Amino acid sequence: MRERIDEIDQAIIDLWQERARLSREVGRTRMASGGTRLVLSREREIVERFRSALGADGTQVALMILRAGRGPL
């Protein structure tokens, strides 16, 4: 079971890094086309999705994920 936990942890790490990279790319593209650095409505959707799925801890997870993709405000 511990081996499977380690595999899951690695998958989470890999997905986290991929998501952060893609998020930065989206942000660069949006800003290059005259958009804003952040789209707060999109961030609210993401936070709500995580909160709905994971409860109160989901909010914190979502905020960390968002920060990894856009950097600190």
N, C-alpha and C positions, 0 to 999 in steps of 0.2 A: 504494500500500500504506500509506503514511503517513496518508493521509486515512482509510482504514478503521481504522487503529490509533486515530486521534483519535476516531472514532465509537464504537469499542469502549470507549475510556477514558471517554467521556461517559456511555455506558450504565452502566458500572460505578459511576460517581459517582452517577448518578440512582438506581440500584437501592440503593446503599449508604444514601443519604439516606432513601429510602422505607422500607427495612428498619429503620433506626434509629427513625424516627417510629413505625412500627407496633409495634416492640419497646417503646418507652416507653409507648405506649397500652395494650399488654397488661399491662405492669407496674403502671400506675396502676389498671387494672381489677382486677387480682389483689389489690393491696393494699386497694382500696376494699371488696372482699368478704372481707377478713380474712386474706388469704393473705400469704405472705412476699414480700419484695422480689425474691429470687432463687429459682430452682428449679435447684439444682445438677445434678440428673439430666438436665434438659433441656439445660443448658449442656454437659455432658459428651457428650451425643448429638451436638450441633452440632460440637464440637471433633473428635470422632471422624469424623464425616462429611467434614469438610474435610481431616483428616489422611489418611483413606483415599483421597480423590480427588486430593490434591495433595502427599502426602508430608509431610516434616518442615515445610516452609514452610506447609503447610495449617494446622498448629496455630497458628502466629503470625497468619495471616490470620483464623482463627476468633476468636482472642482479641481482635484489634483490632475485628472486627465486633461481637462481644458487648459490648465496652466502649463502642462508639459508641451502642449501644442502651440501655445501663443506666447509663452513666457509670462513673467509677473506683470501685473498692471502698473 
